[in-house]
Amino acid sequence: MFKNVLVGVDGRLGGRDAIALAGRLAEQGATVTLAHVYTGTFTFMAAVDPGVAEEDRREALQMLEGERERAGIEASLAAVQALTPGQGLHELAEEREADLLVLGTSHRGVFGRTVLGNDTRAAINGAPCAIAVAPAGYAEQGGPFATIGVGYDGSTESVAALEAARALAAPTGAKIRALEIVSYPTYIFTGIVPPVGEGIEELVEHADKSMKALPGVEGHAEYGLSGQDLAEFSKEVDLLIVGSRNYGPARRLIVGSTAGFLQSHARSPLLVLPRGTSHATPKVAFGETASAAAGDA
């Protein structure tokens, strides 16, 4: 699906999870870059000994070579010097015009749950491209995507996510499931009485009817809280895609409350698409298929 993929690698398990997920999202023949950010001349020791930065770079490239060999993939390598991993990955994504940045997570906490470390969290918000986050243990447990989950509400962002899900499902005929979470309109909490026929049951019924009318999709609507219910939904799918906002003339990923919650609670891999994303039907990378889910963030 993605043609130019950047993968954050740190020599630990989270980076290997990210490499595995990238292999399932990248289009066949895509450019894949394994990247590691080192502080280099920004450290005190480097200021004392200029050779420290070059040594850091050599060690970073050696580590990346080892991870590439371990994964058995074709990929270019990039050792980037920056103040923080987030800054370095953002700048590299811009420089190489990446359309996807893939990150791993911490292996602390419940197995399979996404536990974001500070570096991962910092690399997400404001990224110039789509972001995919691999849950802990994905390299060992992740397999071909058979079911695609979509968080959907009819917004432009969720429509793009559903389009991406269809593109990813096409090569293998993977199932697409779409879920809309219906909540009370915000004006309810101001004391304004809703118009007749706009009770929560009617809203859910109307949304469910619309979801079931989506072609080629197993659609469903229910009452609840978007973040929590989509996180539960992620247990039933192989990849969850949500849409997110953008700002300014240059498209950047701005993570809203729903996507932000899912980054720390989704049990499946998570793909967050910037607003305006549009994809044609892709080939699937490394002989695998991918599943997707969309939603408003």
C-alpha positions, 0 to 999 in steps of 0.5 A: 500500500505504501511506496516509501516506508521509514522504520524506526529501529533501536536495536531492541524488540520494539524496532523488530516489531516495527520492521515486521509491520512495515513488511505487511504494509509496504507495497511490493517493490517499495522503498524501505529504510531502516533508521536510527537516531543518535545524539552525536555532537549534541552530547557533552562527550561529543563536545569534548571528543569530536570522534564520539559522534562518528563512533556513534554513527558507525555503531548505529549503522552496524546495529541497523545492518544486524537488524536488516540481516536478522529480518531478511529484508531488502532495505536501505539504512540511515543513521540520523543525528538529532536532538531527539528520535522524534525530531530526527525521524520527522526530518528524515521522513520529510527529506525522503518524502516518506508516506509511512513511518512505522514505530514499535512500542515498549515491551512493558505491561500486558503482552500485546498491548501498545505501551508507548515510550517517550520516543515513540510518542514524540515521533507520532504527533506532527509527523509529515506522513501516516504513522503505523504503531506495532504492538509489543510482540508483533514480530513473533505473533503477527501474521497475515491480515485476514480481517480489516477493522475500520472505525467509521463515522462518515467523515472525510477522514474515515472515508479515506480510511475505509478506502485504504482498508478496501485497497489492502483487502483486495489482493487476498479478499480479506474481510472488512469490518467497520464500526461506528461509535455513536455518542450523545451530541455535545449540545445535550450537555448544555441543557438543550433538549434534542429534537423529537426523534433524535434520542440515542436509540434513534441515533444508533438505529439510523447509524447502524442502518447506514453502516450495514449499507456500506458495500462490501463491508460488515458494518455495525454501529453501537452506543459508547465512547470512541476510544475505549470501544475501538480499543475493544474492537481492535482485539477482533481485527488484525490492523486498525486504521483511524483517520486524523486531522491536519493543519497548515499548508503542509500536511502533518499528522495531528493526533486527536483524542481518539487516535491518541487513546488508541496508540496506548490501548489498541491490541492490534497494529494501528495505522493513523492516516493524515487527512487527505490520504487517498490510495489506489489498490496496492500490491502486498509487500513481502508476500503478505496481506494487510488489514485496516481500520479507519476512524475519526481522531 
